[in-house]
């Protein structure tokens, strides 16, 4: 009894420390420096513009509030902290403006965007965000590194269910993902009927503009029973995320488009998703993955530029740098 009580107290202690760490360092905490919070917020909101530009059918003047937020945040952002958010935002705003100008659409918002872009051109900041073309012939380049870098999240599907054999091929390849102590706690749930897909995507909430074209949907989960001690409290997500990445690469390897959809949801929404999808309560949701055959070219995806290597690579007592 004492041993069991000690384990319970250990869980409570560790989760309490997790809570404090999150409260102290999350993106809303006033204890985090403003530049760092702006860095992430600007990238996140800019990416919503990129996603809108990458949809099969783009609405005129979509995302007005997001566009205005990005322009407003740009005015106070310091590129010396990292130029990426400014580069990404300017590229997305430029692509947004060009999309509308090419259709001869006029609106005061577009004039505001044009004025912001003109002011920033004087800062000599590169425009890197927006959208980029995606070509099917990029699936099999000669270089393995180029092949990895050619994968993108695609939202332009034909909506046709893929065959059972293809599904098995994708999942079998993804089983090469590493798993702590070879636990293999990950499960993958497939949905191809319109009603269930619509219900699940509505609960996820991040597929507006292309959900009706999703004819194949995975929900990746990880079984909680595979993990025991308090030190393993986050391993459910680690194993599930590794498996999910392999699913995305597996789809890419056989020429299927795929788009990961985050499940950053409350416990109440997670329960609703499990109920709608017939998922056991003892499994933790990791992510949804929309996938399937792509529509005919031209295809486009969010540019999603990456950070400079020196911003994320930290050398610690290494022989060379």
C-alpha positions in Angstrom: 0.0 0.0 0.0 2.8 2.4 0.9 4.5 1.7 -2.5 1.3 2.4 -4.4 0.6 5.6 -2.4 4.2 6.8 -3.1 3.7 6.3 -6.9 0.5 8.3 -6.8 2.2 11.1 -4.9 5.0 11.0 -7.5 2.5 11.5 -10.3 0.9 14.4 -8.5 4.3 16.0 -7.8 5.5 15.6 -11.4 2.2 16.9 -13.0 2.3 19.8 -10.6 5.8 20.7 -11.7 4.6 20.4 -15.3 1.8 22.8 -14.6 4.1 25.4 -13.1 6.6 25.1 -15.9 3.8 25.6 -18.5 2.4 28.5 -16.6 5.8 30.1 -16.3 7.0 29.7 -19.9 3.9 29.5 -22.1 3.1 32.0 -24.9 0.7 34.0 -22.8 3.0 34.3 -19.7 4.0 37.9 -19.0 7.2 36.4 -17.6 8.3 35.4 -21.1 10.1 38.3 -23.0 7.8 40.1 -25.4 10.1 39.5 -28.4 9.9 35.7 -27.9 6.1 35.8 -27.6 5.8 37.9 -30.7 8.2 35.6 -32.6 5.8 32.6 -32.2 2.6 34.5 -32.4 3.5 36.2 -35.7 4.6 32.8 -37.2 1.4 31.1 -36.1 -1.0 33.8 -37.4 1.0 34.2 -40.7 0.7 30.5 -41.3 -3.1 30.8 -41.2 -2.8 33.2 -44.2 -0.5 30.7 -46.0 -3.0 27.9 -45.4 -5.8 30.0 -46.8 -3.7 30.6 -49.9 -3.0 26.9 -50.3 -6.7 25.8 -50.3 -8.3 24.3 -53.5 -10.8 27.2 -53.6 -9.6 30.5 -52.2 -12.2 33.0 -51.0 -11.8 36.6 -51.9 -10.6 38.7 -48.9 -10.4 35.7 -46.6 -8.9 36.1 -43.2 -9.4 39.9 -42.8 -8.8 39.9 -39.1 -5.7 37.7 -39.4 -4.2 39.9 -42.1 -4.8 43.0 -40.0 -3.3 41.3 -36.9 -0.2 40.3 -38.8 0.3 43.8 -40.2 -0.2 45.3 -36.7 2.3 42.9 -35.1 4.8 43.6 -37.8 4.9 47.2 -36.9 6.2 46.4 -33.4 8.3 43.3 -34.2 12.1 43.6 -34.0 13.7 41.6 -36.8 17.1 41.6 -35.0 15.6 38.9 -32.6 15.1 36.7 -35.7 14.2 37.8 -39.2 12.1 34.8 -39.9 8.7 36.0 -38.7 9.0 39.2 -40.6 10.2 37.4 -43.7 7.4 34.9 -43.5 4.7 37.6 -42.8 5.9 39.8 -45.6 6.0 36.9 -48.1 2.5 35.8 -47.1 1.1 39.4 -47.3 2.7 39.8 -50.7 1.2 36.5 -52.0 -2.2 37.6 -50.5 -2.0 40.9 -52.4 -1.0 39.3 -55.7 -3.8 36.7 -55.5 -6.3 39.5 -55.2 -4.7 41.9 -57.7 -4.6 39.1 -60.3 -8.4 38.8 -60.0 -8.8 42.6 -60.2 -10.3 42.7 -56.7 -10.3 46.1 -55.0 -10.7 46.7 -51.3 -9.3 49.2 -48.7 -7.7 46.2 -46.9 -5.5 45.5 -50.0 -4.4 49.1 -50.1 -3.3 48.7 -46.5 -1.4 45.6 -47.3 0.4 47.3 -50.2 1.4 50.2 -48.0 2.8 47.9 -45.4 4.8 46.0 -48.0 6.2 49.2 -49.4 7.4 50.5 -46.0 9.1 47.2 -45.3 10.9 47.1 -48.6 13.1 49.9 -47.3 14.2 47.6 -44.4 15.7 45.2 -47.0 14.0 42.2 -45.4 13.6 39.2 -47.7 10.0 38.1 -48.5 9.9 34.3 -47.9 6.4 33.2 -46.9 3.2 32.6 -48.9 2.8 29.6 -51.1 5.0 27.5 -53.4 4.2 25.0 -56.2 4.2 21.3 -55.4 5.2 19.0 -58.2 4.6 15.2 -58.2 8.0 14.6 -59.8 9.5 15.9 -56.5 8.5 12.6 -54.9 11.4 10.6 -56.2 14.5 12.8 -56.3 17.9 11.1 -56.5 19.0 12.6 -53.1 17.5 11.2 -49.9 17.9 14.6 -48.2 16.1 16.3 -51.1 13.4 13.7 -50.8 12.9 14.4 -47.1 12.8 18.1 -47.8 10.3 17.7 -50.6 7.5 16.7 -48.3 4.9 19.3 -47.7 1.5 19.4 -46.0 -1.0 19.3 -48.9 -4.7 20.2 -48.8 -5.7 19.5 -52.4 -7.3 16.0 -52.5 -9.6 14.4 -55.0 -11.8 13.0 -52.1 -11.7 9.4 -53.4 -11.2 6.7 -50.8 -7.8 4.9 -51.3 -7.8 1.2 -51.6 -7.4 -1.1 -48.5 -4.1 -2.4 -49.9 -2.7 1.1 -50.1 -3.8 1.8 -46.6 -2.0 -1.3 -45.4 1.1 -0.3 -47.3 1.2 3.1 -45.7 0.7 1.8 -42.2 3.1 -1.2 -42.5 5.8 1.2 -43.6 5.1 3.5 -40.7 5.6 0.6 -38.3 9.3 1.2 -38.8 9.0 4.1 -36.4 11.1 3.8 -33.2 9.2 3.1 -30.0 10.5 3.2 -26.4 11.4 -0.3 -25.4 9.6 -1.5 -28.5 6.2 -0.9 -26.7 4.4 -0.2 -30.0 1.6 1.5 -28.1 0.4 3.4 -31.2 -2.9 2.7 -32.9 -4.2 4.2 -36.1 -7.9 4.6 -36.9 -9.1 4.9 -40.5 -12.3 6.7 -41.6 -13.6 6.9 -45.2 -17.3 7.6 -44.8 -18.4 11.1 -45.3 -20.6 11.5 -42.2 -17.9 10.4 -39.7 -15.1 12.4 -41.4 -17.3 15.5 -41.3 -18.0 14.9 -37.6 -14.4 14.4 -36.7 -13.1 17.3 -38.7 -15.7 19.6 -37.2 -14.5 18.7 -33.8 -10.8 19.2 -34.8 -11.7 22.6 -36.2 -8.6 23.2 -38.4 -9.6 22.0 -41.8 -12.0 24.7 -43.0 -11.8 25.3 -46.7 -10.8 21.8 -47.7 -12.6 19.4 -45.3 -15.1 18.5 -48.0 -12.3 17.1 -50.2 -11.0 14.8 -47.4 -12.0 11.3 -48.4 -9.5 9.5 -46.1 -8.7 10.4 -42.5 -6.4 8.7 -40.0 -6.6 9.4 -36.2 -3.4 8.4 -34.6 -3.6 7.4 -30.9 -1.3 5.9 -28.2 -2.5 3.4 -25.6 -2.0 4.8 -22.0 -1.6 1.3 -20.6 1.8 1.0 -22.2 3.3 3.5 -19.8 3.7 3.2 -16.0 5.9 5.5 -13.9 5.6 9.2 -13.5 8.8 9.7 -15.5 7.0 8.2 -18.5 4.0 10.7 -18.4 4.8 12.3 -21.7 6.0 9.2 -23.6 2.5 8.5 -25.0 2.9 11.6 -27.2 6.6 10.9 -28.1 5.8 7.4 -29.5 2.7 8.7 -31.2 4.4 11.6 -32.8 7.3 9.5 -34.1 4.7 7.1 -35.7 2.7 10.0 -37.1 5.8 11.4 -38.9 6.5 8.0 -40.4 2.9 7.9 -41.7 3.4 11.3 -43.4 6.6 10.1 -45.0 5.1 6.8 -46.0 2.3 8.6 -47.8 4.8 10.8 -49.5 6.9 7.8 -50.6 4.0 6.4 -52.6 2.7 9.6 -54.0 -0.2 10.3 -51.7 -0.8 13.8 -50.4 -1.1 14.2 -46.6 -1.8 16.9 -44.1 -1.3 16.6 -40.3 -4.1 18.1 -38.3 -3.3 18.9 -34.7 -5.4 17.7 -31.8 -4.5 20.5 -29.3 -8.0 20.1 -27.8 -9.5 20.1 -24.3 -10.3 16.8 -22.6 -14.0 17.4 -23.2 -13.4 17.7 -27.0 -11.1 14.6 -26.9 -13.9 12.6 -25.4 -16.3 13.8 -28.1 -13.8 12.8 -30.8 -13.4 9.3 -29.3 -17.1 8.9 -29.1 -17.6 10.0 -32.7 -14.8 7.8 -34.0 -15.4 4.8 -31.8 -12.0 5.1 -30.2 -11.4 3.4 -26.8 -11.2 5.7 -23.8 -7.8 4.3 -22.8 -6.1 5.7 -25.9 -4.7 9.3 -26.0 -5.2 11.3 -29.2 -2.1 12.3 -31.0 -3.2 13.8 -34.3 -5.4 13.5 -37.3 -3.9 13.0 -40.8 -6.0 13.8 -43.9 -4.6 12.0 -46.9 -5.4 10.7 -50.3 -4.8 11.1 -54.0 -4.0 14.6 -55.1 -6.0 16.6 -57.7 -4.4 17.3 -61.0 -1.7 19.9 -61.1 -1.0 22.7 -60.6 -0.7 22.0 -56.9 0.3 24.5 -54.3 1.3 24.3 -50.6 2.2 26.8 -47.8 5.7 28.0 -48.2 6.4 27.5 -44.4 10.0 28.8 -44.5 12.3 27.3 -41.8 14.4 29.0 -39.2 18.1 29.7 -39.8 20.1 26.6 -38.7 22.1 28.6 -36.2 18.9 29.6 -34.4 18.1 26.0 -33.5 21.5 24.2 -33.6 23.3 24.7 -30.2 26.8 23.4 -29.8 27.8 22.2 -26.4 31.4 21.4 -25.7 31.8 20.1 -29.2 35.1 19.7 -31.1 34.0 22.0 -33.9 31.2 24.3 -34.8 
